[in-house]
Amino acid sequence: MIVVHRLNNSELIINAQHIESIEATPDSVITFSNDKKIIVRESASELVDKIIEYHQKIFQLSFKLTKEEE
């Protein structure tokens, strides 16, 4: 899950695994796998960074759990 902000600055927590695409228009448009779209304040590059950070956390947790099982 990542935190984003709508244009009115309200906080929204979304599932990064359901993001299909990000459009870099003057505002960033996130399209989900169900074709729902939201417009957010974060730039496309900020969103990509948040998604990468999210996946890194998942990988690190998975790796840690695997190591503990050994």
mmCIF file as Biopython writes it, N, C-alpha, C and O atoms, coordinates in Angstrom:
data_model
#
loop_
_atom_site.group_PDB
_atom_site.id
_atom_site.type_symbol
_atom_site.label_atom_id
_atom_site.label_alt_id
_atom_site.label_comp_id
_atom_site.label_asym_id
_atom_site.label_entity_id
_atom_site.label_seq_id
_atom_site.pdbx_PDB_ins_code
_atom_site.Cartn_x
_atom_site.Cartn_y
_atom_site.Cartn_z
_atom_site.occupancy
_atom_site.B_iso_or_equiv
_atom_site.auth_seq_id
_atom_site.auth_asym_id
_atom_site.pdbx_PDB_model_num
ATOM 1   N N  . MET A ? 1  ? 0.842   -1.175  0.000   1.0 0.0 1  A 1 
ATOM 2   C CA . MET A ? 1  ? 0.000   0.000   0.000   1.0 0.0 1  A 1 
ATOM 3   C C  . MET A ? 1  ? 0.893   1.246   0.000   1.0 0.0 1  A 1 
ATOM 4   O O  . MET A ? 1  ? 1.924   1.289   0.671   1.0 0.0 1  A 1 
ATOM 5   N N  . ILE A ? 2  ? 0.477   2.247   -0.761  1.0 0.0 2  A 1 
ATOM 6   C CA . ILE A ? 2  ? 1.220   3.503   -0.788  1.0 0.0 2  A 1 
ATOM 7   C C  . ILE A ? 2  ? 0.261   4.660   -0.496  1.0 0.0 2  A 1 
ATOM 8   O O  . ILE A ? 2  ? -0.942  4.571   -0.744  1.0 0.0 2  A 1 
ATOM 9   N N  . VAL A ? 3  ? 0.818   5.735   0.031   1.0 0.0 3  A 1 
ATOM 10  C CA . VAL A ? 3  ? 0.030   6.925   0.358   1.0 0.0 3  A 1 
ATOM 11  C C  . VAL A ? 3  ? 0.163   7.926   -0.783  1.0 0.0 3  A 1 
ATOM 12  O O  . VAL A ? 3  ? 1.267   8.249   -1.220  1.0 0.0 3  A 1 
ATOM 13  N N  . VAL A ? 4  ? -0.983  8.411   -1.259  1.0 0.0 4  A 1 
ATOM 14  C CA . VAL A ? 4  ? -1.016  9.456   -2.286  1.0 0.0 4  A 1 
ATOM 15  C C  . VAL A ? 4  ? -1.982  10.536  -1.813  1.0 0.0 4  A 1 
ATOM 16  O O  . VAL A ? 4  ? -2.691  10.359  -0.822  1.0 0.0 4  A 1 
ATOM 17  N N  . HIS A ? 5  ? -2.000  11.648  -2.526  1.0 0.0 5  A 1 
ATOM 18  C CA . HIS A ? 5  ? -2.867  12.770  -2.152  1.0 0.0 5  A 1 
ATOM 19  C C  . HIS A ? 5  ? -3.699  13.210  -3.354  1.0 0.0 5  A 1 
ATOM 20  O O  . HIS A ? 5  ? -3.176  13.431  -4.446  1.0 0.0 5  A 1 
ATOM 21  N N  . ARG A ? 6  ? -4.991  13.331  -3.126  1.0 0.0 6  A 1 
ATOM 22  C CA . ARG A ? 6  ? -5.879  13.852  -4.171  1.0 0.0 6  A 1 
ATOM 23  C C  . ARG A ? 6  ? -5.575  15.335  -4.386  1.0 0.0 6  A 1 
ATOM 24  O O  . ARG A ? 6  ? -4.801  15.926  -3.632  1.0 0.0 6  A 1 
ATOM 25  N N  . LEU A ? 7  ? -6.168  15.923  -5.387  1.0 0.0 7  A 1 
ATOM 26  C CA . LEU A ? 7  ? -5.913  17.332  -5.686  1.0 0.0 7  A 1 
ATOM 27  C C  . LEU A ? 7  ? -6.347  18.253  -4.553  1.0 0.0 7  A 1 
ATOM 28  O O  . LEU A ? 7  ? -5.793  19.342  -4.396  1.0 0.0 7  A 1 
ATOM 29  N N  . ASN A ? 8  ? -7.335  17.830  -3.760  1.0 0.0 8  A 1 
ATOM 30  C CA . ASN A ? 8  ? -7.773  18.641  -2.618  1.0 0.0 8  A 1 
ATOM 31  C C  . ASN A ? 8  ? -6.909  18.387  -1.384  1.0 0.0 8  A 1 
ATOM 32  O O  . ASN A ? 8  ? -7.223  18.850  -0.288  1.0 0.0 8  A 1 
ATOM 33  N N  . ASN A ? 9  ? -5.812  17.642  -1.577  1.0 0.0 9  A 1 
ATOM 34  C CA . ASN A ? 9  ? -4.813  17.319  -0.557  1.0 0.0 9  A 1 
ATOM 35  C C  . ASN A ? 9  ? -5.268  16.257  0.447   1.0 0.0 9  A 1 
ATOM 36  O O  . ASN A ? 9  ? -4.566  16.001  1.425   1.0 0.0 9  A 1 
ATOM 37  N N  . SER A ? 10 ? -6.428  15.635  0.224   1.0 0.0 10 A 1 
ATOM 38  C CA . SER A ? 10 ? -6.844  14.549  1.113   1.0 0.0 10 A 1 
ATOM 39  C C  . SER A ? 10 ? -5.971  13.323  0.837   1.0 0.0 10 A 1 
ATOM 40  O O  . SER A ? 10 ? -5.600  13.032  -0.300  1.0 0.0 10 A 1 
ATOM 41  N N  . GLU A ? 11 ? -5.664  12.629  1.914   1.0 0.0 11 A 1 
ATOM 42  C CA . GLU A ? 11 ? -4.774  11.471  1.826   1.0 0.0 11 A 1 
ATOM 43  C C  . GLU A ? 11 ? -5.568  10.239  1.418   1.0 0.0 11 A 1 
ATOM 44  O O  . GLU A ? 11 ? -6.701  10.034  1.852   1.0 0.0 11 A 1 
ATOM 45  N N  . LEU A ? 12 ? -4.949  9.430   0.580   1.0 0.0 12 A 1 
ATOM 46  C CA . LEU A ? 12 ? -5.570  8.202   0.109   1.0 0.0 12 A 1 
ATOM 47  C C  . LEU A ? 12 ? -4.508  7.111   0.119   1.0 0.0 12 A 1 
ATOM 48  O O  . LEU A ? 12 ? -3.385  7.330   -0.335  1.0 0.0 12 A 1 
ATOM 49  N N  . ILE A ? 13 ? -4.856  5.949   0.631   1.0 0.0 13 A 1 
ATOM 50  C CA . ILE A ? 13 ? -3.928  4.820   0.651   1.0 0.0 13 A 1 
ATOM 51  C C  . ILE A ? 13 ? -4.412  3.822   -0.388  1.0 0.0 13 A 1 
ATOM 52  O O  . ILE A ? 13 ? -5.544  3.342   -0.327  1.0 0.0 13 A 1 
ATOM 53  N N  . ILE A ? 14 ? -3.532  3.516   -1.351  1.0 0.0 14 A 1 
ATOM 54  C CA . ILE A ? 14 ? -3.929  2.641   -2.460  1.0 0.0 14 A 1 
ATOM 55  C C  . ILE A ? 14 ? -3.030  1.413   -2.526  1.0 0.0 14 A 1 
ATOM 56  O O  . ILE A ? 14 ? -1.904  1.415   -2.028  1.0 0.0 14 A 1 
ATOM 57  N N  . ASN A ? 15 ? -3.552  0.377   -3.147  1.0 0.0 15 A 1 
ATOM 58  C CA . ASN A ? 15 ? -2.808  -0.856  -3.329  1.0 0.0 15 A 1 
ATOM 59  C C  . ASN A ? 15 ? -1.954  -0.720  -4.594  1.0 0.0 15 A 1 
ATOM 60  O O  . ASN A ? 15 ? -2.483  -0.675  -5.705  1.0 0.0 15 A 1 
ATOM 61  N N  . ALA A ? 16 ? -0.657  -0.657  -4.418  1.0 0.0 16 A 1 
ATOM 62  C CA . ALA A ? 16 ? 0.261   -0.461  -5.547  1.0 0.0 16 A 1 
ATOM 63  C C  . ALA A ? 16 ? 0.231   -1.626  -6.525  1.0 0.0 16 A 1 
ATOM 64  O O  . ALA A ? 16 ? 0.580   -1.462  -7.695  1.0 0.0 16 A 1 
ATOM 65  N N  . GLN A ? 17 ? -0.180  -2.788  -6.063  1.0 0.0 17 A 1 
ATOM 66  C CA . GLN A ? 17 ? -0.202  -3.961  -6.935  1.0 0.0 17 A 1 
ATOM 67  C C  . GLN A ? 17 ? -1.351  -3.925  -7.936  1.0 0.0 17 A 1 
ATOM 68  O O  . GLN A ? 17 ? -1.381  -4.725  -8.871  1.0 0.0 17 A 1 
ATOM 69  N N  . HIS A ? 18 ? -2.285  -3.016  -7.753  1.0 0.0 18 A 1 
ATOM 70  C CA . HIS A ? 18 ? -3.422  -2.910  -8.665  1.0 0.0 18 A 1 
ATOM 71  C C  . HIS A ? 18 ? -3.264  -1.764  -9.665  1.0 0.0 18 A 1 
ATOM 72  O O  . HIS A ? 18 ? -4.177  -1.495  -10.446 1.0 0.0 18 A 1 
ATOM 73  N N  . ILE A ? 19 ? -2.117  -1.090  -9.648  1.0 0.0 19 A 1 
ATOM 74  C CA . ILE A ? 19 ? -1.886  0.008   -10.588 1.0 0.0 19 A 1 
ATOM 75  C C  . ILE A ? 19 ? -1.514  -0.567  -11.947 1.0 0.0 19 A 1 
ATOM 76  O O  . ILE A ? 19 ? -0.577  -1.355  -12.077 1.0 0.0 19 A 1 
ATOM 77  N N  . GLU A ? 20 ? -2.269  -0.156  -12.948 1.0 0.0 20 A 1 
ATOM 78  C CA . GLU A ? 20 ? -2.034  -0.594  -14.325 1.0 0.0 20 A 1 
ATOM 79  C C  . GLU A ? 20 ? -1.101  0.381   -15.044 1.0 0.0 20 A 1 
ATOM 80  O O  . GLU A ? 20 ? -0.181  -0.031  -15.752 1.0 0.0 20 A 1 
ATOM 81  N N  . SER A ? 21 ? -1.355  1.695   -14.849 1.0 0.0 21 A 1 
ATOM 82  C CA . SER A ? 21 ? -0.513  2.694   -15.514 1.0 0.0 21 A 1 
ATOM 83  C C  . SER A ? 21 ? -0.600  4.027   -14.776 1.0 0.0 21 A 1 
ATOM 84  O O  . SER A ? 21 ? -1.501  4.271   -13.973 1.0 0.0 21 A 1 
ATOM 85  N N  . ILE A ? 22 ? 0.388   4.885   -15.089 1.0 0.0 22 A 1 
ATOM 86  C CA . ILE A ? 22 ? 0.427   6.244   -14.543 1.0 0.0 22 A 1 
ATOM 87  C C  . ILE A ? 22 ? 0.647   7.188   -15.712 1.0 0.0 22 A 1 
ATOM 88  O O  . ILE A ? 22 ? 1.614   7.050   -16.460 1.0 0.0 22 A 1 
ATOM 89  N N  . GLU A ? 23 ? -0.254  8.146   -15.865 1.0 0.0 23 A 1 
ATOM 90  C CA . GLU A ? 23 ? -0.137  9.148   -16.919 1.0 0.0 23 A 1 
ATOM 91  C C  . GLU A ? 23 ? 0.418   10.430  -16.326 1.0 0.0 23 A 1 
ATOM 92  O O  . GLU A ? 23 ? -0.083  10.922  -15.315 1.0 0.0 23 A 1 
ATOM 93  N N  . ALA A ? 24 ? 1.446   10.967  -16.953 1.0 0.0 24 A 1 
ATOM 94  C CA . ALA A ? 24 ? 2.035   12.226  -16.493 1.0 0.0 24 A 1 
ATOM 95  C C  . ALA A ? 24 ? 1.450   13.367  -17.317 1.0 0.0 24 A 1 
ATOM 96  O O  . ALA A ? 24 ? 2.069   13.841  -18.270 1.0 0.0 24 A 1 
ATOM 97  N N  . THR A ? 25 ? 0.258   13.798  -16.941 1.0 0.0 25 A 1 
ATOM 98  C CA . THR A ? 25 ? -0.355  14.987  -17.533 1.0 0.0 25 A 1 
ATOM 99  C C  . THR A ? 25 ? 0.041   16.126  -16.590 1.0 0.0 25 A 1 
ATOM 100 O O  . THR A ? 25 ? 0.898   15.911  -15.732 1.0 0.0 25 A 1 
ATOM 101 N N  . PRO A ? 26 ? -0.526  17.300  -16.700 1.0 0.0 26 A 1 
ATOM 102 C CA . PRO A ? 26 ? -0.161  18.288  -15.673 1.0 0.0 26 A 1 
ATOM 103 C C  . PRO A ? 26 ? -0.329  17.728  -14.254 1.0 0.0 26 A 1 
ATOM 104 O O  . PRO A ? 26 ? 0.444   18.060  -13.357 1.0 0.0 26 A 1 
ATOM 105 N N  . ASP A ? 27 ? -1.338  16.882  -14.060 1.0 0.0 27 A 1 
ATOM 106 C CA . ASP A ? 27 ? -1.479  16.130  -12.813 1.0 0.0 27 A 1 
ATOM 107 C C  . ASP A ? 27 ? -1.248  14.667  -13.170 1.0 0.0 27 A 1 
ATOM 108 O O  . ASP A ? 27 ? -1.301  14.300  -14.344 1.0 0.0 27 A 1 
ATOM 109 N N  . SER A ? 28 ? -0.996  13.839  -12.178 1.0 0.0 28 A 1 
ATOM 110 C CA . SER A ? 28 ? -0.773  12.416  -12.453 1.0 0.0 28 A 1 
ATOM 111 C C  . SER A ? 28 ? -2.092  11.663  -12.370 1.0 0.0 28 A 1 
ATOM 112 O O  . SER A ? 28 ? -2.847  11.804  -11.408 1.0 0.0 28 A 1 
ATOM 113 N N  . VAL A ? 29 ? -2.354  10.865  -13.392 1.0 0.0 29 A 1 
ATOM 114 C CA . VAL A ? 29 ? -3.565  10.050  -13.444 1.0 0.0 29 A 1 
ATOM 115 C C  . VAL A ? 29 ? -3.151  8.598   -13.264 1.0 0.0 29 A 1 
ATOM 116 O O  . VAL A ? 29 ? -2.388  8.052   -14.061 1.0 0.0 29 A 1 
ATOM 117 N N  . ILE A ? 30 ? -3.668  7.978   -12.202 1.0 0.0 30 A 1 
ATOM 118 C CA . ILE A ? 30 ? -3.389  6.568   -11.937 1.0 0.0 30 A 1 
ATOM 119 C C  . ILE A ? 30 ? -4.574  5.763   -12.450 1.0 0.0 30 A 1 
ATOM 120 O O  . ILE A ? 30 ? -5.724  6.038   -12.108 1.0 0.0 30 A 1 
ATOM 121 N N  . THR A ? 31 ? -4.277  4.763   -13.277 1.0 0.0 31 A 1 
ATOM 122 C CA . THR A ? 31 ? -5.306  3.844   -13.752 1.0 0.0 31 A 1 
ATOM 123 C C  . THR A ? 31 ? -5.065  2.498   -13.096 1.0 0.0 31 A 1 
ATOM 124 O O  . THR A ? 31 ? -3.952  1.973   -13.110 1.0 0.0 31 A 1 
ATOM 125 N N  . PHE A ? 32 ? -6.129  1.945   -12.521 1.0 0.0 32 A 1 
ATOM 126 C CA . PHE A ? 32 ? -6.039  0.655   -11.849 1.0 0.0 32 A 1 
ATOM 127 C C  . PHE A ? 32 ? -6.433  -0.467  -12.803 1.0 0.0 32 A 1 
ATOM 128 O O  . PHE A ? 32 ? -6.975  -0.220  -13.880 1.0 0.0 32 A 1 
ATOM 129 N N  . SER A ? 33 ? -6.161  -1.681  -12.400 1.0 0.0 33 A 1 
ATOM 130 C CA . SER A ? 33 ? -6.437  -2.842  -13.248 1.0 0.0 33 A 1 
ATOM 131 C C  . SER A ? 33 ? -7.930  -3.011  -13.532 1.0 0.0 33 A 1 
ATOM 132 O O  . SER A ? 33 ? -8.296  -3.705  -14.480 1.0 0.0 33 A 1 
ATOM 133 N N  . ASN A ? 34 ? -8.796  -2.393  -12.733 1.0 0.0 34 A 1 
ATOM 134 C CA . ASN A ? 34 ? -10.242 -2.450  -12.986 1.0 0.0 34 A 1 
ATOM 135 C C  . ASN A ? 34 ? -10.728 -1.251  -13.809 1.0 0.0 34 A 1 
ATOM 136 O O  . ASN A ? 34 ? -11.932 -1.019  -13.922 1.0 0.0 34 A 1 
ATOM 137 N N  . ASP A ? 35 ? -9.787  -0.489  -14.385 1.0 0.0 35 A 1 
ATOM 138 C CA . ASP A ? 35 ? -10.034 0.697   -15.217 1.0 0.0 35 A 1 
ATOM 139 C C  . ASP A ? 35 ? -10.505 1.929   -14.437 1.0 0.0 35 A 1 
ATOM 140 O O  . ASP A ? 35 ? -10.808 2.954   -15.048 1.0 0.0 35 A 1 
ATOM 141 N N  . LYS A ? 36 ? -10.572 1.855   -13.111 1.0 0.0 36 A 1 
ATOM 142 C CA . LYS A ? 36 ? -10.879 3.040   -12.310 1.0 0.0 36 A 1 
ATOM 143 C C  . LYS A ? 36 ? -9.669  3.968   -12.360 1.0 0.0 36 A 1 
ATOM 144 O O  . LYS A ? 36 ? -8.527  3.507   -12.379 1.0 0.0 36 A 1 
ATOM 145 N N  . LYS A ? 37 ? -9.922  5.282   -12.381 1.0 0.0 37 A 1 
ATOM 146 C CA . LYS A ? 37 ? -8.839  6.266   -12.447 1.0 0.0 37 A 1 
ATOM 147 C C  . LYS A ? 37 ? -8.971  7.260   -11.305 1.0 0.0 37 A 1 
ATOM 148 O O  . LYS A ? 37 ? -10.074 7.604   -10.882 1.0 0.0 37 A 1 
ATOM 149 N N  . ILE A ? 38 ? -7.820  7.716   -10.812 1.0 0.0 38 A 1 
ATOM 150 C CA . ILE A ? 38 ? -7.803  8.807   -9.844  1.0 0.0 38 A 1 
ATOM 151 C C  . ILE A ? 38 ? -6.715  9.791   -10.252 1.0 0.0 38 A 1 
ATOM 152 O O  . ILE A ? 38 ? -5.722  9.416   -10.875 1.0 0.0 38 A 1 
ATOM 153 N N  . ILE A ? 39 ? -6.915  11.040  -9.895  1.0 0.0 39 A 1 
ATOM 154 C CA . ILE A ? 39 ? -5.932  12.085  -10.158 1.0 0.0 39 A 1 
ATOM 155 C C  . ILE A ? 39 ? -5.286  12.438  -8.828  1.0 0.0 39 A 1 
ATOM 156 O O  . ILE A ? 39 ? -5.972  12.669  -7.833  1.0 0.0 39 A 1 
ATOM 157 N N  . VAL A ? 40 ? -3.957  12.475  -8.824  1.0 0.0 40 A 1 
ATOM 158 C CA . VAL A ? 40 ? -3.229  12.736  -7.579  1.0 0.0 40 A 1 
ATOM 159 C C  . VAL A ? 40 ? -2.216  13.859  -7.769  1.0 0.0 40 A 1 
ATOM 160 O O  . VAL A ? 40 ? -1.850  14.212  -8.890  1.0 0.0 40 A 1 
ATOM 161 N N  . ARG A ? 41 ? -1.770  14.414  -6.632  1.0 0.0 41 A 1 
ATOM 162 C CA . ARG A ? 41 ? -0.823  15.529  -6.641  1.0 0.0 41 A 1 
ATOM 163 C C  . ARG A ? 41 ? 0.607   15.087  -6.943  1.0 0.0 41 A 1 
ATOM 164 O O  . ARG A ? 41 ? 1.380   15.848  -7.524  1.0 0.0 41 A 1 
ATOM 165 N N  . GLU A ? 42 ? 0.962   13.864  -6.555  1.0 0.0 42 A 1 
ATOM 166 C CA . GLU A ? 42 ? 2.333   13.383  -6.740  1.0 0.0 42 A 1 
ATOM 167 C C  . GLU A ? 42 ? 2.665   13.287  -8.230  1.0 0.0 42 A 1 
ATOM 168 O O  . GLU A ? 42 ? 1.805   12.977  -9.055  1.0 0.0 42 A 1 
ATOM 169 N N  . SER A ? 43 ? 3.921   13.559  -8.554  1.0 0.0 43 A 1 
ATOM 170 C CA . SER A ? 43 ? 4.368   13.423  -9.942  1.0 0.0 43 A 1 
ATOM 171 C C  . SER A ? 43 ? 4.495   11.943  -10.285 1.0 0.0 43 A 1 
ATOM 172 O O  . SER A ? 43 ? 4.536   11.091  -9.397  1.0 0.0 43 A 1 
ATOM 173 N N  . ALA A ? 44 ? 4.554   11.651  -11.566 1.0 0.0 44 A 1 
ATOM 174 C CA . ALA A ? 44 ? 4.709   10.261  -11.998 1.0 0.0 44 A 1 
ATOM 175 C C  . ALA A ? 44 ? 5.992   9.660   -11.433 1.0 0.0 44 A 1 
ATOM 176 O O  . ALA A ? 44 ? 5.998   8.503   -11.012 1.0 0.0 44 A 1 
ATOM 177 N N  . SER A ? 45 ? 7.077   10.431  -11.420 1.0 0.0 45 A 1 
ATOM 178 C CA . SER A ? 45 ? 8.343   9.895   -10.897 1.0 0.0 45 A 1 
ATOM 179 C C  . SER A ? 45 ? 8.264   9.644   -9.391  1.0 0.0 45 A 1 
ATOM 180 O O  . SER A ? 45 ? 8.847   8.680   -8.897  1.0 0.0 45 A 1 
ATOM 181 N N  . GLU A ? 46 ? 7.551   10.500  -8.659  1.0 0.0 46 A 1 
ATOM 182 C CA . GLU A ? 46 ? 7.353   10.263  -7.222  1.0 0.0 46 A 1 
ATOM 183 C C  . GLU A ? 46 ? 6.553   8.981   -6.999  1.0 0.0 46 A 1 
ATOM 184 O O  . GLU A ? 46 ? 6.847   8.206   -6.089  1.0 0.0 46 A 1 
ATOM 185 N N  . LEU A ? 47 ? 5.549   8.769   -7.828  1.0 0.0 47 A 1 
ATOM 186 C CA . LEU A ? 47 ? 4.736   7.557   -7.705  1.0 0.0 47 A 1 
ATOM 187 C C  . LEU A ? 47 ? 5.561   6.311   -7.993  1.0 0.0 47 A 1 
ATOM 188 O O  . LEU A ? 47 ? 5.460   5.311   -7.282  1.0 0.0 47 A 1 
ATOM 189 N N  . VAL A ? 48 ? 6.374   6.376   -9.035  1.0 0.0 48 A 1 
ATOM 190 C CA . VAL A ? 48 ? 7.243   5.237   -9.356  1.0 0.0 48 A 1 
ATOM 191 C C  . VAL A ? 48 ? 8.175   4.949   -8.185  1.0 0.0 48 A 1 
ATOM 192 O O  . VAL A ? 48 ? 8.368   3.789   -7.820  1.0 0.0 48 A 1 
ATOM 193 N N  . ASP A ? 49 ? 8.750   5.984   -7.598  1.0 0.0 49 A 1 
ATOM 194 C CA . ASP A ? 49 ? 9.628   5.793   -6.429  1.0 0.0 49 A 1 
ATOM 195 C C  . ASP A ? 49 ? 8.880   5.130   -5.274  1.0 0.0 49 A 1 
ATOM 196 O O  . ASP A ? 49 ? 9.422   4.238   -4.621  1.0 0.0 49 A 1 
ATOM 197 N N  . LYS A ? 50 ? 7.650   5.554   -5.015  1.0 0.0 50 A 1 
ATOM 198 C CA . LYS A ? 50 ? 6.853   4.962   -3.937  1.0 0.0 50 A 1 
ATOM 199 C C  . LYS A ? 50 ? 6.544   3.493   -4.224  1.0 0.0 50 A 1 
ATOM 200 O O  . LYS A ? 50 ? 6.570   2.657   -3.321  1.0 0.0 50 A 1 
ATOM 201 N N  . ILE A ? 51 ? 6.253   3.189   -5.482  1.0 0.0 51 A 1 
ATOM 202 C CA . ILE A ? 51 ? 5.940   1.806   -5.860  1.0 0.0 51 A 1 
ATOM 203 C C  . ILE A ? 51 ? 7.172   0.925   -5.708  1.0 0.0 51 A 1 
ATOM 204 O O  . ILE A ? 51 ? 7.079   -0.194  -5.205  1.0 0.0 51 A 1 
ATOM 205 N N  . ILE A ? 52 ? 8.325   1.426   -6.142  1.0 0.0 52 A 1 
ATOM 206 C CA . ILE A ? 52 ? 9.576   0.668   -5.994  1.0 0.0 52 A 1 
ATOM 207 C C  . ILE A ? 52 ? 9.873   0.436   -4.519  1.0 0.0 52 A 1 
ATOM 208 O O  . ILE A ? 52 ? 10.234  -0.674  -4.129  1.0 0.0 52 A 1 
ATOM 209 N N  . GLU A ? 53 ? 9.726   1.468   -3.699  1.0 0.0 53 A 1 
ATOM 210 C CA . GLU A ? 53 ? 9.970   1.337   -2.259  1.0 0.0 53 A 1 
ATOM 211 C C  . GLU A ? 53 ? 9.026   0.295   -1.641  1.0 0.0 53 A 1 
ATOM 212 O O  . GLU A ? 53 ? 9.438   -0.501  -0.797  1.0 0.0 53 A 1 
ATOM 213 N N  . TYR A ? 54 ? 7.777   0.308   -2.063  1.0 0.0 54 A 1 
ATOM 214 C CA . TYR A ? 54 ? 6.796   -0.666  -1.577  1.0 0.0 54 A 1 
ATOM 215 C C  . TYR A ? 54 ? 7.242   -2.087  -1.921  1.0 0.0 54 A 1 
ATOM 216 O O  . TYR A ? 54 ? 7.235   -2.969  -1.062  1.0 0.0 54 A 1 
ATOM 217 N N  . HIS A ? 55 ? 7.629   -2.304  -3.176  1.0 0.0 55 A 1 
ATOM 218 C CA . HIS A ? 55 ? 8.054   -3.646  -3.596  1.0 0.0 55 A 1 
ATOM 219 C C  . HIS A ? 55 ? 9.342   -4.077  -2.896  1.0 0.0 55 A 1 
ATOM 220 O O  . HIS A ? 55 ? 9.515   -5.257  -2.592  1.0 0.0 55 A 1 
ATOM 221 N N  . GLN A ? 56 ? 10.233  -3.143  -2.642  1.0 0.0 56 A 1 
ATOM 222 C CA . GLN A ? 56 ? 11.453  -3.473  -1.905  1.0 0.0 56 A 1 
ATOM 223 C C  . GLN A ? 56 ? 11.123  -3.932  -0.487  1.0 0.0 56 A 1 
ATOM 224 O O  . GLN A ? 56 ? 11.720  -4.887  0.010   1.0 0.0 56 A 1 
ATOM 225 N N  . LYS A ? 57 ? 10.188  -3.266  0.160   1.0 0.0 57 A 1 
ATOM 226 C CA . LYS A ? 57 ? 9.784   -3.659  1.514   1.0 0.0 57 A 1 
ATOM 227 C C  . LYS A ? 57 ? 9.190   -5.064  1.509   1.0 0.0 57 A 1 
ATOM 228 O O  . LYS A ? 57 ? 9.485   -5.869  2.392   1.0 0.0 57 A 1 
ATOM 229 N N  . ILE A ? 58 ? 8.360   -5.354  0.522   1.0 0.0 58 A 1 
ATOM 230 C CA . ILE A ? 58 ? 7.757   -6.685  0.414   1.0 0.0 58 A 1 
ATOM 231 C C  . ILE A ? 58 ? 8.848   -7.729  0.216   1.0 0.0 58 A 1 
ATOM 232 O O  . ILE A ? 58 ? 8.831   -8.775  0.866   1.0 0.0 58 A 1 
ATOM 233 N N  . PHE A ? 59 ? 9.795   -7.456  -0.674  1.0 0.0 59 A 1 
ATOM 234 C CA . PHE A ? 59 ? 10.878  -8.400  -0.943  1.0 0.0 59 A 1 
ATOM 235 C C  . PHE A ? 59 ? 11.726  -8.615  0.306   1.0 0.0 59 A 1 
ATOM 236 O O  . PHE A ? 59 ? 12.058  -9.751  0.644   1.0 0.0 59 A 1 
ATOM 237 N N  . GLN A ? 60 ? 12.077  -7.527  0.992   1.0 0.0 60 A 1 
ATOM 238 C CA . GLN A ? 60 ? 12.907  -7.649  2.198   1.0 0.0 60 A 1 
ATOM 239 C C  . GLN A ? 60 ? 12.203  -8.462  3.273   1.0 0.0 60 A 1 
ATOM 240 O O  . GLN A ? 60 ? 12.834  -9.285  3.936   1.0 0.0 60 A 1 
ATOM 241 N N  . LEU A ? 61 ? 10.920  -8.246  3.454   1.0 0.0 61 A 1 
ATOM 242 C CA . LEU A ? 61 ? 10.162  -9.003  4.446   1.0 0.0 61 A 1 
ATOM 243 C C  . LEU A ? 61 ? 10.108  -10.473 4.057   1.0 0.0 61 A 1 
ATOM 244 O O  . LEU A ? 61 ? 10.285  -11.351 4.902   1.0 0.0 61 A 1 
ATOM 245 N N  . SER A ? 62 ? 9.866   -10.739 2.793   1.0 0.0 62 A 1 
ATOM 246 C CA . SER A ? 62 ? 9.823   -12.116 2.306   1.0 0.0 62 A 1 
ATOM 247 C C  . SER A ? 62 ? 11.168  -12.798 2.503   1.0 0.0 62 A 1 
ATOM 248 O O  . SER A ? 62 ? 11.225  -13.950 2.935   1.0 0.0 62 A 1 
ATOM 249 N N  . PHE A ? 63 ? 12.249  -12.094 2.188   1.0 0.0 63 A 1 
ATOM 250 C CA . PHE A ? 63 ? 13.597  -12.640 2.342   1.0 0.0 63 A 1 
ATOM 251 C C  . PHE A ? 63 ? 13.879  -12.927 3.813   1.0 0.0 63 A 1 
ATOM 252 O O  . PHE A ? 63 ? 14.439  -13.969 4.153   1.0 0.0 63 A 1 
ATOM 253 N N  . LYS A ? 64 ? 13.489  -11.997 4.683   1.0 0.0 64 A 1 
ATOM 254 C CA . LYS A ? 64 ? 13.710  -12.161 6.121   1.0 0.0 64 A 1 
ATOM 255 C C  . LYS A ? 64 ? 12.948  -13.376 6.642   1.0 0.0 64 A 1 
ATOM 256 O O  . LYS A ? 64 ? 13.496  -14.165 7.411   1.0 0.0 64 A 1 
ATOM 257 N N  . LEU A ? 65 ? 11.705  -13.533 6.235   1.0 0.0 65 A 1 
ATOM 258 C CA . LEU A ? 65 ? 10.905  -14.674 6.679   1.0 0.0 65 A 1 
ATOM 259 C C  . LEU A ? 65 ? 11.483  -15.989 6.171   1.0 0.0 65 A 1 
ATOM 260 O O  . LEU A ? 65 ? 11.464  -16.991 6.885   1.0 0.0 65 A 1 
ATOM 261 N N  . THR A ? 66 ? 11.992  -15.992 4.951   1.0 0.0 66 A 1 
ATOM 262 C CA . THR A ? 66 ? 12.606  -17.193 4.386   1.0 0.0 66 A 1 
ATOM 263 C C  . THR A ? 66 ? 13.852  -17.563 5.173   1.0 0.0 66 A 1 
ATOM 264 O O  . THR A ? 66 ? 14.072  -18.736 5.476   1.0 0.0 66 A 1 
ATOM 265 N N  . LYS A ? 67 ? 14.668  -16.573 5.504   1.0 0.0 67 A 1 
ATOM 266 C CA . LYS A ? 67 ? 15.893  -16.823 6.275   1.0 0.0 67 A 1 
ATOM 267 C C  . LYS A ? 67 ? 15.571  -17.364 7.666   1.0 0.0 67 A 1 
ATOM 268 O O  . LYS A ? 67 ? 16.276  -18.239 8.170   1.0 0.0 67 A 1 
ATOM 269 N N  . GLU A ? 68 ? 14.515  -16.852 8.284   1.0 0.0 68 A 1 
ATOM 270 C CA . GLU A ? 68 ? 14.141  -17.302 9.626   1.0 0.0 68 A 1 
ATOM 271 C C  . GLU A ? 68 ? 13.664  -18.751 9.617   1.0 0.0 68 A 1 
ATOM 272 O O  . GLU A ? 68 ? 13.804  -19.458 10.615  1.0 0.0 68 A 1 
ATOM 273 N N  . GLU A ? 69 ? 13.104  -19.194 8.497   1.0 0.0 69 A 1 
ATOM 274 C CA . GLU A ? 69 ? 12.611  -20.567 8.392   1.0 0.0 69 A 1 
ATOM 275 C C  . GLU A ? 69 ? 13.739  -21.572 8.206   1.0 0.0 69 A 1 
ATOM 276 O O  . GLU A ? 69 ? 13.554  -22.762 8.459   1.0 0.0 69 A 1 
ATOM 277 N N  . GLU A ? 70 ? 14.892  -21.112 7.771   1.0 0.0 70 A 1 
ATOM 278 C CA . GLU A ? 70 ? 16.019  -22.026 7.514   1.0 0.0 70 A 1 
ATOM 279 C C  . GLU A ? 70 ? 16.680  -22.489 8.783   1.0 0.0 70 A 1 
ATOM 280 O O  . GLU A ? 70 ? 17.639  -23.259 8.734   1.0 0.0 70 A 1 
#
